[in-house]
Amino acid sequence: MGRSRKRNTGLPTRVYIKGASYYYINHRGRWIRLCRKNEGESAMYRALAAVKEERTVEPTMQTVFDRYRRTVLPRKAPSTEKMQARQLDQLEQVFGGMDAEGVRPHHIAEFHDLRGQTAPISANRELALLSHVMRLAIRMGKIPSGVNPCSTIERHKEKARDRYVDHEEYNAVWKRAPAHLRVLMDLAYLTGQRQADLVKLRRDQLKNDGIHFAQGKTGKRLIVGYSANMASVLEAAGKLTDKSSMYVVPKKDGAAYGSSGIQTAWQRLITECINDELLVERFTFQDIRAKAASDDDDGRLLGHMSDSMRKNVYRRRAEKFDPVW
C-alpha cells in the first residue's frame, strides 16, 4: 500500500502542484507538466486524461524488453544475467520508446556503428542481445512480417585474444600469490575450468573417479580425473581454513569466495607483479584456462564441443616445426 499524501490532498492520484503548474508523476517517476494552475482544474483534468490515454499505449519495444527481463534473463547463468541486464539498460534508452514494427535495420546499424567507434566488442554483444529480443518480439506478434531487423547488420570484426602464458610467467605470479589464489590458479590450469565454477566447487563433487563439473555457463557436464599434481593441489586447498566447509577453496570462515572478490584480488596481484618487474605483460585469470587448452593434447577438458572454438580462441601456444632442410 502506498503512503498517504501529505500535500495537495484534494488532487487526483499522482497529480501535484509545483510552482505555478499542475504536474503528473508517471510510473517511471517522471514529472509531466499538465497546465498552469491559473488555467483551472478543468484544464488540469483534460490534460490528465490525455496523458493517461497516452500512457495506456505503452511503447511496444519497452513491453518486449520488460517481458525479456521477466521470462528470459532469469534462465541464464548469474554472470550472464547480470551482464545482459546492463546491456538491456543501454538498448532500452535507444529503442524502448519505439514501436517494434517501426524498428528498421538502418536504426540498428546507426546505433551499432556509433557504439562501435569506442566499444566495438560491446556493440557486437548488444547487437546479439537485441537480435534475441527481436525474436521474442516476433514471437509476441509485435513484428507481423516475422523478419528480424538485426539479421542483416554486419558485426564489427573482433581479434581473438592470443595471449599465451608461459611457465616462467605463471610461476612468477604463483609465487607472489596468496594461498587461495595459488590453489585457484592450479585448479584452473589442471582442470581448464572457469573461475566461476572453481570458486563454487564443492567437496561432494570430488568423487572416486574424478572431479565432477557441471559448467555454469554452458551446462556441460564433465569429469576431470586425478593425478599426483591434482592431489597436491587438493591437499593445499584443505589447509586454507581450520573450519569445516563444503567448498574446496573456502575463505577463512568456510564460506565461498565471490567472483568479484577474486577478480579484485587478481588485479591487485598482477599489478604488484608488474610494478616489481616480475612480469612484463599482464594476463587475466581466463588466460590460465587458455594455457590449459594450449598445453593439453586436444583441449577437450575445457568442455567446448566446437573444434574451431578450441583452435581459434583457446589454442594459443606457437606451433613448432622442424626445418625444411
C-alpha positions in Angstrom: 0.0 0.0 0.0 1.4 3.4 -0.9 1.9 6.2 1.6 -0.9 8.7 2.2 -0.1 12.0 0.6 0.5 14.9 3.0 0.1 17.7 0.5 -2.2 18.5 -2.5 -4.7 16.2 -0.9 -7.6 17.3 -3.0 -5.9 16.4 -6.3 -6.1 13.2 -8.3 -3.6 10.4 -7.6 -0.1 11.3 -8.8 -1.0 14.9 -9.5 0.8 17.7 -7.6 1.2 21.4 -7.7 4.7 22.5 -8.3 5.3 26.2 -8.6 2.6 27.7 -10.8 1.7 24.5 -12.6 -0.1 21.1 -12.2 2.2 18.1 -12.7 1.6 14.3 -13.1 4.2 11.8 -11.9 4.2 8.8 -14.2 5.1 5.2 -13.4 8.8 5.9 -14.1 8.9 8.9 -11.6 9.0 11.5 -14.4 7.2 14.8 -13.7 4.9 15.7 -16.6 3.6 19.2 -16.7 -0.2 19.3 -17.3 -1.1 23.0 -17.4 -0.7 26.3 -15.5 -2.5 26.5 -12.2 -4.4 29.7 -13.2 -6.0 27.8 -16.1 -8.2 26.0 -13.6 -8.9 22.4 -12.6 -11.0 21.6 -15.7 -7.9 22.2 -17.9 -5.9 20.1 -15.5 -8.4 17.2 -15.8 -8.4 17.4 -19.6 -4.6 17.3 -19.7 -4.5 14.4 -17.2 -7.0 12.4 -19.3 -4.8 12.9 -22.4 -1.7 11.8 -20.5 -3.3 8.7 -19.1 -4.8 7.8 -22.5 -1.3 8.0 -24.0 0.1 6.0 -21.0 -2.2 3.1 -21.7 -0.5 2.5 -25.0 3.0 1.6 -23.8 5.9 1.7 -26.2 5.9 -1.7 -27.8 9.6 -2.3 -27.6 9.5 -1.4 -23.9 6.9 -4.1 -23.4 9.1 -6.6 -25.2 12.2 -5.6 -23.1 10.1 -5.9 -19.9 9.0 -9.4 -20.9 12.5 -10.4 -21.8 13.7 -9.3 -18.3 10.9 -11.3 -16.7 11.0 -14.5 -18.7 14.3 -14.9 -20.4 17.1 -13.3 -18.3 16.3 -15.4 -15.1 17.0 -18.6 -17.1 20.6 -17.6 -17.8 23.8 -18.1 -15.8 24.1 -15.4 -13.0 27.1 -13.7 -14.5 25.4 -13.6 -18.0 22.1 -12.3 -16.4 24.0 -9.5 -14.6 25.9 -8.5 -17.8 22.9 -8.6 -20.1 20.8 -6.6 -17.6 23.3 -3.8 -18.1 23.2 -4.2 -21.8 19.4 -4.1 -21.8 19.6 -0.7 -20.0 21.6 0.6 -22.9 19.3 -0.8 -25.5 16.1 0.5 -23.7 17.4 4.0 -23.8 17.7 3.9 -27.6 14.8 1.6 -28.6 12.5 1.4 -25.6 10.1 4.2 -26.9 9.8 2.8 -30.5 7.2 0.5 -31.9 8.8 -2.9 -32.6 7.5 -2.9 -36.2 8.9 0.5 -36.7 12.5 -0.5 -35.8 14.3 -0.7 -39.1 17.8 -2.1 -39.9 19.2 1.4 -40.5 18.1 2.4 -36.9 20.0 -0.6 -35.6 23.0 0.0 -37.9 23.3 3.6 -36.8 23.3 2.6 -33.1 25.8 -0.3 -33.8 28.2 2.0 -35.7 28.1 4.7 -33.1 28.8 2.3 -30.3 31.5 0.6 -32.3 33.5 3.8 -32.5 34.5 3.4 -28.9 33.4 -0.1 -27.9 33.2 -2.5 -30.9 33.1 -5.7 -28.8 30.3 -4.3 -26.5 28.5 -3.1 -29.6 28.6 -6.7 -31.0 27.3 -8.2 -27.8 24.5 -5.6 -27.6 23.5 -6.3 -31.2 23.4 -10.1 -30.4 21.2 -9.4 -27.4 18.9 -7.1 -29.4 18.5 -9.7 -32.0 17.4 -12.2 -29.3 14.9 -9.6 -28.0 13.6 -9.1 -31.6 13.0 -12.8 -31.9 10.9 -12.5 -28.8 9.0 -9.6 -30.4 8.2 -11.7 -33.4 7.0 -14.5 -31.1 4.8 -12.0 -29.3 3.3 -10.8 -32.6 4.8 -7.4 -32.4 6.5 -7.8 -35.8 3.9 -9.3 -38.2 6.4 -9.7 -41.0 8.4 -12.1 -39.0 11.7 -10.5 -40.2 14.3 -9.8 -37.6 15.7 -6.3 -38.4 19.1 -7.3 -36.8 19.7 -10.2 -39.3 21.3 -8.0 -42.0 23.6 -6.0 -39.7 27.3 -6.9 -40.1 29.2 -7.3 -36.8 32.4 -5.4 -36.1 35.5 -7.5 -36.6 37.0 -8.9 -33.4 40.5 -10.2 -33.0 40.7 -13.3 -30.9 42.9 -12.9 -27.8 46.2 -14.6 -28.4 48.0 -14.1 -25.0 49.8 -17.3 -24.1 51.2 -17.5 -20.5 54.4 -19.4 -20.4 55.6 -21.4 -17.4 58.0 -18.8 -16.2 55.3 -16.1 -16.1 52.9 -18.5 -14.4 55.4 -19.4 -11.8 56.4 -15.8 -11.1 52.8 -14.8 -10.4 52.1 -18.1 -8.5 55.0 -17.4 -6.1 53.7 -13.9 -5.2 50.0 -15.1 -4.9 48.3 -15.7 -1.6 47.4 -19.3 -0.8 43.8 -19.3 -2.0 44.8 -17.8 -5.4 47.6 -20.3 -5.8 45.1 -23.1 -5.4 42.6 -21.5 -7.8 45.4 -20.9 -10.4 46.5 -24.5 -10.2 42.9 -25.8 -10.4 42.3 -23.6 -13.4 45.4 -24.9 -15.1 44.9 -28.6 -14.2 41.1 -28.7 -14.9 40.7 -26.0 -17.6 37.5 -24.8 -15.9 36.2 -21.2 -15.4 36.9 -19.2 -12.3 33.1 -19.0 -11.6 32.9 -22.8 -11.5 36.1 -23.2 -9.4 35.0 -20.8 -6.6 31.8 -22.8 -6.3 33.5 -26.2 -6.4 32.1 -28.3 -3.5 33.7 -31.2 -1.8 30.9 -33.5 -2.8 32.0 -33.0 -6.4 35.2 -34.8 -5.6 34.2 -38.4 -6.3 36.2 -41.6 -6.7 36.5 -41.3 -10.5 37.5 -37.6 -10.5 36.1 -34.1 -10.1 32.6 -33.8 -11.4 31.8 -30.4 -13.1 28.5 -29.0 -14.4 29.6 -25.8 -16.1 27.5 -22.8 -15.0 27.8 -21.1 -18.4 27.2 -24.0 -20.8 25.6 -26.7 -18.6 28.3 -29.1 -20.0 29.0 -32.0 -17.6 32.5 -33.4 -17.5 34.8 -35.3 -15.2 38.4 -34.4 -14.6 40.5 -37.3 -13.3 43.1 -37.2 -10.6 46.9 -37.1 -10.8 49.7 -36.6 -8.4 49.7 -32.9 -9.1 46.0 -32.7 -8.5 46.3 -34.5 -5.2 48.9 -31.9 -4.1 46.7 -29.0 -5.0 43.7 -30.5 -3.2 45.9 -31.1 -0.2 46.8 -27.4 -0.3 43.2 -26.5 -0.6 42.4 -28.4 2.6 44.8 -26.2 4.6 43.1 -22.9 3.7 40.9 -23.0 6.8 40.6 -24.9 10.0 36.8 -24.7 9.8 34.7 -27.4 8.1 33.5 -26.2 4.8 31.5 -27.6 1.9 33.8 -25.7 -0.6 37.1 -26.9 -1.9 38.6 -23.4 -1.9 36.9 -21.7 1.1 37.5 -18.4 2.9 38.8 -18.4 6.4 35.3 -18.6 7.7 34.4 -21.6 5.5 32.2 -19.6 3.1 32.7 -19.5 -0.7 34.6 -16.7 -2.4 32.7 -14.4 -4.7 33.9 -14.0 -8.3 34.1 -10.2 -7.9 36.3 -10.6 -4.8 38.6 -13.0 -6.7 38.9 -10.6 -9.6 39.8 -7.7 -7.3 42.5 -9.8 -5.6 43.7 -11.0 -9.0 44.1 -7.4 -10.4 46.0 -6.4 -7.3 48.3 -9.3 -7.6 49.1 -8.7 -11.3 49.7 -5.0 -10.7 52.2 -5.9 -7.9 54.0 -8.3 -10.2 54.2 -5.7 -13.0 55.4 -3.0 -10.6 58.0 -5.3 -9.2 59.1 -6.3 -12.7 58.2 -9.9 -12.1 56.0 -9.7 -15.1 56.4 -7.7 -18.4 52.8 -8.1 -19.7 49.6 -8.5 -17.8 47.5 -11.6 -18.2 44.0 -12.5 -17.0 42.8 -15.4 -14.9 40.9 -16.5 -18.0 44.2 -16.8 -19.8 45.1 -19.7 -17.5 42.2 -21.5 -19.0 43.6 -20.9 -22.4 47.0 -22.0 -21.2 45.4 -25.3 -20.1 43.9 -25.8 -23.6 47.2 -24.9 -25.3 49.3 -27.3 -23.2 46.7 -30.1 -23.3 46.8 -32.6 -26.2 43.4 -31.6 -27.6 41.9 -29.1 -25.2 38.7 -31.0 -24.7 38.8 -30.7 -21.0 37.5 -27.1 -21.4 34.1 -28.5 -22.3 33.7 -26.7 -25.6 32.2 -29.0 -28.3 33.4 -26.9 -31.2 36.8 -27.7 -32.6 37.0 -24.3 -34.2 36.4 -22.6 -30.7 39.3 -24.7 -29.2 41.6 -23.9 -32.1 40.8 -20.3 -32.8 40.2 -19.0 -29.2 42.0 -21.2 -26.7 44.9 -22.9 -28.5 47.5 -20.1 -28.2 50.9 -21.7 -27.9 53.0 -21.3 -31.1 53.4 -24.4 -33.1 56.9 -25.8 -33.5 58.1 -27.3 -36.8 61.3 -29.0 -38.0 63.4 -27.1 -40.6 62.8 -28.0 -44.2 66.5 -28.8 -44.7 
